């Protein structure tokens, strides 16, 4: 090797060293993404339907959140009551019991099935309390377990239960709690199928979450059902 080649060889060796160092460095982790070591946590989705309801809603906000007939199961029309505001404390209590402690306000939805030859309808009650403890106490007293059997379906809110009446029509009762809000739905002539009760409760809680976030209540039961179907 001649002396004239020595500077060229030194330059090549320096370049190779720099390339090796660069290859050892991992690219920076994007903001909000899990780190390479596994200790990072992804940011929660804004569409998380388990987000607890804690804001005290006004009468108008609660009314907006209660679904219209076209927002529930297809084929239903507004019933004789439809949206009823303001509700009464008794709407949030089990039968033959005093008004629950901490009750703030309530609203109801009433829907009849179009073209049904039997008595078929959906009744919805939504109740807000001053704190989570009062909401949970009222929720625990709500389910009527007389002549009913539990049904298995997806959870709605922070806790929920679905029951079927032992009668021939198989009326389904659904109960759910999210933060300071509890909701219950009755679906007549459901044949012990909890699907409609589940979807109506899920849509109602999602609409409440939208209003709590300062958005318009737009969620519908068919949209909730389609979204859950794609996640299975």
Secondary structure as UniProt FT lines:
FT   HELIX           3..24
FT   TURN            31..32
FT   TURN            36..37
FT   TURN            46..47
FT   TURN            49..50
FT   HELIX           59..65
FT   HELIX           69..71
FT   TURN            74..75
FT   STRAND          76..78
FT   HELIX           89..92
FT   TURN            95..96
FT   TURN            101..102
FT   STRAND          103..113
FT   TURN            114..115
FT   STRAND          121..129
FT   HELIX           132..142
FT   TURN            146..147
FT   STRAND          148..150
FT   STRAND          159..165
FT   TURN            168..169
FT   STRAND          172..178
FT   TURN            179..180
FT   STRAND          181..187
FT   TURN            188..189
FT   TURN            191..192
FT   HELIX           195..212
FT   TURN            213..214
FT   HELIX           221..231
//
